[in-house]
């Protein structure tokens, strides 16, 4: 679901001792490196050759703040008077 996007280097190890592992695709050569989506590395017949990419965001600065505006604070408390409706 939150897998990194793009293709990553993975080694196909799905045919040890000349016998395909259960569920392994038959159109890859054992021991050869291919570019595959990150999620394929979860299968036992693929070995990831790269580490998972780490998202790094810069530290926020004062210029990034959305609270730069001044805030109006009334000097006196407002008085609310409710008058009953006379029929």
MIDOSE-1310 file (N, C-alpha, C; in nm, 2 decimals, decimal comma, always signed):
residues 87
xxxx	+0,08/-0,12/+0,00/+0,00/+0,00/+0,00/+0,09/+0,12/+0,00; +0,18/+0,13/+0,09/+0,27/+0,25/+0,09/+0,41/+0,21/+0,03; +0,41/+0,12/-0,06/+0,54/+0,08/-0,12/+0,60/+0,20/-0,20; +0,73/+0,20/-0,21/+0,80/+0,31/-0,29/+0,76/+0,29/-0,44
xxxx	+0,75/+0,40/-0,51/+0,72/+0,39/-0,65/+0,85/+0,37/-0,74; +0,83/+0,31/-0,85/+0,94/+0,29/-0,94/+0,99/+0,15/-0,94; +1,10/+0,13/-1,01/+1,16/-0,01/-1,03/+1,29/-0,01/-0,95; +1,32/-0,13/-0,89/+1,43/-0,15/-0,80/+1,50/-0,28/-0,85
xxxx	+1,64/-0,29/-0,82/+1,71/-0,40/-0,86/+1,68/-0,52/-0,77; +1,65/-0,64/-0,83/+1,62/-0,76/-0,75/+1,68/-0,88/-0,82; +1,73/-0,97/-0,74/+1,79/-1,09/-0,80/+1,68/-1,20/-0,79; +1,67/-1,27/-0,90/+1,57/-1,38/-0,91/+1,64/-1,51/-0,85
xxxx	+1,58/-1,56/-0,74/+1,64/-1,68/-0,68/+1,53/-1,79/-0,67; +1,45/-1,80/-0,77/+1,33/-1,89/-0,77/+1,36/-2,02/-0,82; +1,48/-2,06/-0,86/+1,51/-2,19/-0,92/+1,64/-2,25/-0,85; +1,64/-2,27/-0,72/+1,75/-2,33/-0,66/+1,76/-2,48/-0,70
xxxx	+1,88/-2,52/-0,72/+1,91/-2,66/-0,76/+1,84/-2,70/-0,89; +1,80/-2,61/-0,97/+1,74/-2,64/-1,10/+1,59/-2,66/-1,09; +1,53/-2,65/-0,97/+1,39/-2,67/-0,95/+1,32/-2,54/-0,91; +1,21/-2,51/-0,99/+1,14/-2,39/-0,96/+1,07/-2,40/-0,82
xxxx	+1,08/-2,28/-0,75/+1,00/-2,28/-0,62/+0,86/-2,27/-0,65; +0,77/-2,30/-0,56/+0,63/-2,30/-0,57/+0,59/-2,16/-0,60; +0,52/-2,13/-0,71/+0,47/-2,00/-0,74/+0,56/-1,91/-0,82; +0,69/-1,95/-0,83/+0,79/-1,87/-0,90/+0,76/-1,87/-1,05
xxxx	+0,77/-1,75/-1,11/+0,75/-1,74/-1,26/+0,86/-1,81/-1,33; +0,83/-1,87/-1,45/+0,93/-1,95/-1,52/+1,00/-1,87/-1,63; +0,98/-1,74/-1,64/+1,04/-1,67/-1,75/+1,16/-1,58/-1,71; +1,22/-1,61/-1,59/+1,34/-1,54/-1,54/+1,45/-1,64/-1,52
xxxx	+1,57/-1,59/-1,54/+1,69/-1,68/-1,52/+1,74/-1,67/-1,38; +1,76/-1,78/-1,32/+1,81/-1,79/-1,18/+1,94/-1,71/-1,16; +1,95/-1,63/-1,06/+2,07/-1,55/-1,03/+2,09/-1,42/-1,11; +2,00/-1,40/-1,20/+2,02/-1,27/-1,28/+1,94/-1,16/-1,21
xxxx	+1,99/-1,04/-1,23/+1,93/-0,92/-1,17/+1,83/-0,85/-1,26; +1,71/-0,82/-1,21/+1,61/-0,76/-1,29/+1,56/-0,63/-1,22; +1,50/-0,54/-1,29/+1,43/-0,43/-1,23/+1,28/-0,46/-1,21; +1,24/-0,46/-1,08/+1,11/-0,50/-1,05/+1,04/-0,40/-0,95
xxxx	+0,91/-0,39/-0,95/+0,85/-0,31/-0,85/+0,88/-0,35/-0,71; +0,88/-0,26/-0,61/+0,93/-0,28/-0,47/+0,85/-0,40/-0,41; +0,72/-0,41/-0,44/+0,64/-0,51/-0,37/+0,68/-0,66/-0,41; +0,74/-0,68/-0,53/+0,78/-0,81/-0,56/+0,89/-0,87/-0,47
xxxx	+0,96/-0,78/-0,40/+1,06/-0,83/-0,31/+1,00/-0,90/-0,19; +0,87/-0,90/-0,17/+0,81/-0,97/-0,06/+0,80/-1,12/-0,09; +0,81/-1,15/-0,22/+0,80/-1,30/-0,26/+0,93/-1,36/-0,22; +0,93/-1,49/-0,19/+1,05/-1,56/-0,15/+1,15/-1,59/-0,26
xxxx	+1,10/-1,57/-0,39/+1,19/-1,60/-0,50/+1,25/-1,47/-0,56; +1,24/-1,36/-0,49/+1,31/-1,24/-0,53/+1,39/-1,19/-0,41; +1,51/-1,14/-0,44/+1,60/-1,09/-0,33/+1,63/-0,95/-0,37; +1,59/-0,85/-0,28/+1,62/-0,71/-0,30/+1,77/-0,68/-0,30
xxxx	+1,81/-0,60/-0,39/+1,96/-0,57/-0,40/+1,98/-0,43/-0,35; +1,87/-0,35/-0,32/+1,88/-0,21/-0,27/+1,80/-0,20/-0,14; +1,84/-0,10/-0,06/+1,78/-0,08/+0,07/+1,65/+0,00/+0,03; +1,55/+0,00/+0,13/+1,43/+0,08/+0,11/+1,46/+0,23/+0,11
xxxx	+1,41/+0,30/+0,02/+1,44/+0,45/+0,02/+1,37/+0,51/+0,14; +1,44/+0,61/+0,19/+1,39/+0,68/+0,31/+1,35/+0,83/+0,27; +1,23/+0,86/+0,31/+1,18/+1,00/+0,28/+1,24/+1,10/+0,38; +1,31/+1,20/+0,33/+1,37/+1,30/+0,41/+1,31/+1,43/+0,38
xxxx	+1,25/+1,50/+0,47/+1,20/+1,63/+0,45/+1,29/+1,73/+0,53; +1,30/+1,85/+0,47/+1,38/+1,95/+0,54/+1,32/+2,00/+0,67; +1,39/+2,05/+0,76/+1,34/+2,10/+0,88/+1,26/+2,22/+0,86; +1,14/+2,24/+0,92/+1,06/+2,35/+0,90/+1,12/+2,48/+0,95
xxxx	+1,10/+2,59/+0,88/+1,16/+2,72/+0,92/+1,04/+2,81/+0,96; +1,07/+2,93/+1,01/+0,97/+3,03/+1,05/+0,89/+3,08/+0,92; +0,96/+3,08/+0,81/+0,89/+3,12/+0,68/+0,79/+3,02/+0,64; +0,79/+2,89/+0,69/+0,69/+2,79/+0,65/+0,57/+2,80/+0,74
xxxx	+0,57/+2,88/+0,84/+0,45/+2,89/+0,93/+0,33/+2,96/+0,86; +0,21/+2,90/+0,89/+0,09/+2,96/+0,83/+0,03/+3,06/+0,93; +0,09/+3,08/+1,05/+0,03/+3,16/+1,16/+0,10/+3,29/+1,17; +0,14/+3,36/+1,06/+0,21/+3,48/+1,06/+0,11/+3,60/+1,08
xxxx	-0,01/+3,59/+1,06/-0,11/+3,70/+1,07/-0,13/+3,74/+1,22; -0,15/+3,87/+1,24/-0,18/+3,91/+1,38/-0,32/+3,87/+1,41; -0,35/+3,85/+1,54/-0,48/+3,80/+1,58/-0,55/+3,92/+1,66; -0,67/+3,95/+1,62/-0,75/+4,05/+1,69/-0,80/+4,00/+1,82
xxxx	-0,77/+4,07/+1,93/-0,82/+4,03/+2,06/-0,90/+4,15/+2,12; -1,03/+4,14/+2,14/-1,10/+4,26/+2,19/-1,06/+4,30/+2,33; -1,06/+4,43/+2,36/-1,02/+4,48/+2,49/-1,13/+4,45/+2,59; -1,26/+4,45/+2,55/-1,37/+4,43/+2,65/-1,44/+4,31/+2,60
xxxx	-1,50/+4,24/+2,70/-1,58/+4,12/+2,67/-1,71/+4,17/+2,61; -1,76/+4,10/+2,51/-1,89/+4,15/+2,45/-2,00/+4,11/+2,55; -2,11/+4,19/+2,55/-2,22/+4,17/+2,63/-2,34/+4,12/+2,54; -2,39/+4,01/+2,57/-2,50/+3,96/+2,48/-2,63/+3,96/+2,57
xxxx	-2,73/+4,03/+2,51/-2,86/+4,05/+2,58/-2,96/+3,98/+2,50; -3,03/+3,89/+2,56/-3,14/+3,82/+2,50/-3,27/+3,88/+2,55; -3,36/+3,92/+2,46/-3,49/+3,98/+2,50/-3,60/+3,88/+2,45; -3,68/+3,85/+2,55/-3,79/+3,76/+2,51/-3,89/+3,83/+2,41
xxx	-3,94/+3,74/+2,32/-4,03/+3,79/+2,22/-4,17/+3,80/+2,28; -4,23/+3,92/+2,27/-4,36/+3,94/+2,32/-4,47/+3,94/+2,21; -4,57/+3,86/+2,24/-4,68/+3,84/+2,13/-4,80/+3,91/+2,18
